[in-house]
Amino acid sequence: MKAVFYRGFGDRNVLEFGDQPDPQPKEGELLIDVHRTSVNFVDIRERQGTYNKPETHGGNVALPHISGLQATGVVTDAGSGTDRNWIGKKVLAYTPAGGGYAQRVAARTQFCIPVPDTTDENLFAALPNQGLTGYLMLTASTTVKAGESLLIQGASGGVGSLAIQIAKAMGAGTVIGTASSSEKLQFMKSLGADYGVDYTKDDWTQRVLEATNGKGVDIILESVGGDIFEKNFDCLATFGRYVLYGSTRGPGQPLPPRRLMGKAQTLSGFYLPAFLQKPDLIHAGLQYLVDETAQGKLKPVIDRVLSLNDAVEAHRLLEDREVQGTILLDTTASV
């Protein structure tokens, strides 16, 4: 089969397009002919070797590696006789071990959800990694309550654009999104954000306080890091909950734990692979995302669809912050 893979860690030019062995489904797995996969920032971090560093405390990536944490396609085989009824079904699959940047992938049956033929397949392909992150942050790391306010940092990206919609669907009140350009701010508001704030401006924390009548937000979802991390506490309400799920600008300065005591605030970390220990939560999240999308309540934003052999360009676009929503790779295009 054709696939995009890398033999060593490094910049995006280590990505190769070529032949790799077809995966063989094991017990409890399905073999899927892939139609679409998506590109996530996690793929970039994996490619750079970030998760193989001891200080990251992440999962090791074995080389050579095929990236791709999700796929849509048709089931062609099953590793268990009891799963053969899946053959021929169109599914959405979450593939946390990778493998989606290929014409075929094996996925755990528990992490596959049938999708209707009547809905644009591209929409489902954008869901798993980013959608699960948004869903589980708002249902497992914390629970958003009706009327509560949220600040979503970097909200024009794949996770943020879905988190805005999920929060609103769950009854959130004021939702504030941040970004670095007027175009991205308008984009977030088109998805349901009540306010857009440019976090490159010195007064962005004051803008958040103004939008919440001086109270601050009840929940912060953040993956930026750097100096943004400490400034977030200036606009987090008493009893506020801060969920940290990334650090694209680096980790920032250490936080004195007693910083949280004065306003009885909580800080929690989110790492999607940790939820592999709770597969029922992942399955429930995938089902929620598929159901909400099929009903038109959740509208994943597709920035563009590139062919599989354009993965290097897809990584460039994501690294250079030229993406609003999600980039998909089409494995059925002529290669």
C-alpha positions in Angstrom: 0.0 0.0 0.0 1.0 3.6 -0.4 1.7 5.6 2.8 3.5 8.6 4.3 6.1 7.6 6.9 9.4 8.6 8.4 12.5 6.6 9.3 14.0 9.2 11.7 12.8 12.3 13.6 13.3 15.8 12.3 11.7 18.6 10.3 8.8 17.9 7.8 11.3 16.9 5.1 11.8 13.6 6.8 8.3 12.6 5.6 8.5 10.0 2.8 5.8 8.8 0.4 6.1 5.3 -0.8 5.2 1.6 -0.2 4.7 0.1 3.2 3.4 -3.4 4.2 -0.4 -3.7 4.5 -1.5 -3.9 8.1 -3.0 -7.2 9.4 -6.0 -6.9 11.7 -5.5 -8.5 15.1 -8.1 -9.9 17.5 -10.5 -7.0 18.2 -9.4 -5.0 15.2 -10.9 -4.0 11.8 -9.0 -3.5 8.5 -10.2 -0.3 6.8 -9.6 1.0 3.3 -8.9 4.6 4.1 -10.7 7.4 2.2 -9.7 10.4 4.4 -7.4 11.1 7.3 -6.6 14.4 9.0 -3.4 16.2 10.0 -3.1 17.1 13.7 -0.4 19.1 15.6 0.3 15.9 17.5 1.6 14.4 14.2 4.1 17.2 14.1 5.3 16.7 17.6 5.6 13.0 17.0 7.6 13.6 13.8 10.0 16.0 15.7 10.6 13.3 18.3 9.0 15.3 21.2 7.2 12.3 22.6 10.4 10.2 22.7 12.1 12.6 25.1 12.2 11.5 28.8 10.9 14.8 30.0 7.8 14.6 27.9 6.5 11.5 29.7 4.7 10.5 26.5 4.4 7.3 24.6 7.4 6.2 22.5 7.1 6.3 18.7 8.7 3.3 17.0 10.4 3.8 13.7 9.6 3.7 10.9 6.3 5.3 11.7 3.2 6.1 9.8 1.4 9.1 11.3 -2.4 9.6 11.3 -4.6 9.4 14.4 -7.9 9.0 12.6 -9.5 7.8 9.4 -12.7 7.3 7.5 -13.2 4.5 5.1 -14.8 1.1 4.5 -14.1 -2.0 6.5 -12.7 -4.8 4.4 -11.6 -7.4 7.0 -11.8 -8.2 10.7 -9.4 -9.9 13.1 -12.3 -11.5 15.0 -15.0 -13.7 13.6 -17.5 -11.9 15.8 -16.6 -8.6 14.0 -17.1 -9.8 10.5 -20.5 -8.1 10.4 -18.6 -4.8 10.1 -17.3 -5.7 6.6 -18.6 -3.3 4.0 -19.6 -0.7 6.5 -18.4 2.9 6.2 -16.8 3.9 9.5 -15.0 6.6 11.4 -11.9 5.2 13.2 -9.7 6.7 16.0 -6.2 5.2 15.5 -4.1 6.4 18.5 -1.1 4.3 17.5 -1.0 6.1 14.1 -1.3 4.6 10.6 -3.9 6.9 9.1 -1.6 8.4 6.5 -2.0 5.3 4.4 -4.3 3.5 2.0 -5.2 1.0 4.7 -5.2 1.0 8.5 -6.1 -1.4 11.3 -8.2 0.0 14.1 -9.7 -1.3 17.4 -13.3 -2.2 16.8 -14.2 -0.3 20.0 -12.8 2.9 18.4 -14.8 2.6 15.2 -18.3 4.1 14.7 -20.5 3.6 11.7 -21.2 6.8 9.7 -24.2 7.5 7.5 -23.7 7.7 3.7 -25.9 10.7 3.6 -23.4 13.1 5.3 -20.2 14.6 3.8 -17.5 12.1 4.7 -15.0 14.9 5.1 -16.8 16.2 8.2 -16.4 12.9 10.0 -12.7 12.6 9.1 -12.0 15.9 11.0 -13.5 14.6 14.3 -11.6 12.1 16.3 -8.4 13.5 17.8 -9.5 17.1 17.9 -13.1 16.4 18.7 -12.3 13.9 21.4 -10.0 16.4 23.0 -12.7 19.1 23.1 -15.4 16.7 24.3 -13.4 15.0 27.0 -12.0 18.3 28.4 -15.5 19.5 28.8 -16.9 16.2 30.2 -14.1 14.4 32.0 -11.4 17.0 32.9 -14.1 19.3 34.0 -17.9 19.5 33.4 -19.2 22.6 31.8 -22.4 23.7 33.5 -25.3 25.6 31.9 -24.5 29.3 31.7 -20.8 29.0 32.5 -18.2 31.1 30.7 -15.2 29.8 28.8 -12.0 31.1 27.4 -10.6 29.0 24.5 -7.1 30.0 23.6 -6.1 29.5 20.0 -9.7 28.9 19.1 -9.4 29.0 15.3 -7.6 25.7 15.1 -9.0 22.2 14.9 -9.6 21.6 18.6 -10.7 25.2 19.3 -13.2 25.4 16.5 -14.9 22.2 17.7 -14.6 23.1 21.4 -16.6 26.3 20.7 -19.4 24.3 19.2 -19.3 21.5 21.8 -19.4 24.0 24.7 -22.4 25.8 23.2 -24.2 22.6 22.5 -23.7 21.7 26.2 -25.3 24.9 27.4 -22.3 27.2 28.0 -23.0 30.8 28.4 -20.3 33.3 27.2 -17.7 31.7 25.1 -14.6 33.8 24.3 -12.1 32.7 21.7 -8.6 34.0 21.1 -6.5 34.2 18.0 -3.8 36.4 16.4 -5.6 38.0 13.4 -8.9 39.7 12.7 -9.7 37.1 10.1 -9.4 34.3 12.6 -11.4 36.2 15.2 -14.3 36.6 12.7 -14.0 32.9 11.9 -14.4 32.0 15.5 -17.5 34.2 15.9 -19.0 32.5 12.9 -18.8 29.2 14.8 -20.7 30.6 17.8 -18.1 32.4 19.9 -19.6 35.4 21.6 -16.3 37.4 21.7 -13.0 37.2 19.9 -9.9 38.5 21.5 -6.4 39.1 19.9 -4.0 37.5 22.3 -1.0 39.3 20.7 -2.3 42.6 22.2 -1.1 43.7 25.6 -4.6 44.3 26.9 -6.1 40.9 26.0 -6.7 39.9 29.6 -8.6 43.1 30.3 -10.7 42.4 27.2 -11.7 39.0 28.7 -12.6 40.7 32.1 -14.7 43.2 30.3 -16.6 40.5 28.5 -17.4 38.8 31.8 -18.3 42.0 33.8 -15.0 41.8 35.7 -15.6 38.3 37.0 -13.3 36.3 34.8 -14.1 33.1 33.0 -15.2 29.8 34.7 -13.2 27.6 32.4 -10.0 28.0 30.4 -8.9 25.6 27.7 -5.4 26.3 26.6 -2.6 24.8 24.5 -0.4 27.8 23.8 1.9 28.0 26.7 4.7 30.6 27.0 3.8 33.9 28.6 0.1 33.2 27.9 0.1 30.6 30.6 0.6 32.9 33.6 -1.5 35.7 32.1 -4.5 33.4 31.9 -4.8 33.5 35.7 -5.5 37.2 35.5 -8.8 36.4 33.9 -9.8 33.1 35.6 -12.7 33.5 38.0 -12.9 32.4 41.6 -13.5 28.6 41.6 -12.3 28.7 38.0 -11.0 25.6 36.3 -8.0 25.7 33.9 -7.5 22.8 31.5 -4.0 22.6 29.9 -3.7 20.4 26.8 -0.6 21.6 25.0 2.2 24.1 24.8 2.9 25.2 21.2 5.0 28.2 22.5 6.8 26.1 25.1 6.0 25.4 28.7 6.5 28.9 30.1 7.6 29.6 33.7 6.9 27.1 36.5 3.7 27.7 38.5 3.9 27.9 42.3 1.1 25.6 43.4 -0.1 28.0 46.0 -0.9 30.4 43.2 -4.2 28.5 43.0 -5.2 28.9 46.6 -6.4 32.5 46.8 -9.3 32.0 44.5 -9.8 28.2 45.0 -8.9 27.5 41.4 -8.0 24.2 39.9 -5.4 23.4 37.2 -5.6 20.0 35.3 -3.6 18.6 32.5 -5.2 16.8 29.6 -3.4 14.2 27.4 -5.7 12.2 25.1 -3.6 9.0 25.1 -4.1 8.7 28.8 -7.8 8.1 28.1 -6.8 4.8 26.4 -7.1 3.5 29.9 -10.8 4.4 29.8 -11.9 3.2 26.4 -15.5 3.5 27.2 -15.1 7.2 27.5 -13.4 7.3 24.1 -16.2 5.3 22.6 -18.8 7.5 24.1 -17.1 10.6 22.8 -16.8 9.2 19.3 -20.5 8.3 19.3 -21.4 11.8 20.5 -19.3 13.4 17.8 -20.8 11.3 15.0 -24.3 11.8 16.2 -24.0 15.5 16.6 -22.4 15.9 13.2 -24.9 13.6 11.4 -27.7 15.8 12.9 -26.0 19.0 11.7 -25.5 20.3 15.3 -21.7 20.0 15.0 -20.0 21.4 11.9 -16.3 20.5 11.7 -14.5 23.1 9.6 -12.4 21.8 6.8 -9.6 24.2 5.8 -8.7 22.2 2.7 -8.3 18.6 1.3 -4.9 17.6 0.0 -3.7 14.4 -1.6 -1.8 11.9 0.5 1.5 12.7 -1.2 1.1 16.3 -0.2 1.6 15.6 3.5 4.7 17.7 3.7 2.7 20.7 2.5 0.0 19.9 5.0 2.6 19.9 7.9 4.0 23.2 6.6 0.6 24.9 6.6 -0.1 23.7 10.2 3.3 24.7 11.5 3.1 28.1 9.9 -0.4 28.8 11.4 -2.0 29.1 8.0 -4.9 26.8 8.9 -8.5 27.6 10.1 -10.1 24.3 11.1 -8.6 21.0 9.9 -6.5 19.8 6.9 -7.5 16.4 5.4 -5.5 14.0 3.3 -7.3 12.2 0.5 -5.9 8.7 0.2 -8.1 7.9 -2.9 -6.7 10.7 -5.1 -4.3 9.8 -7.9 -0.8 9.2 -6.4 
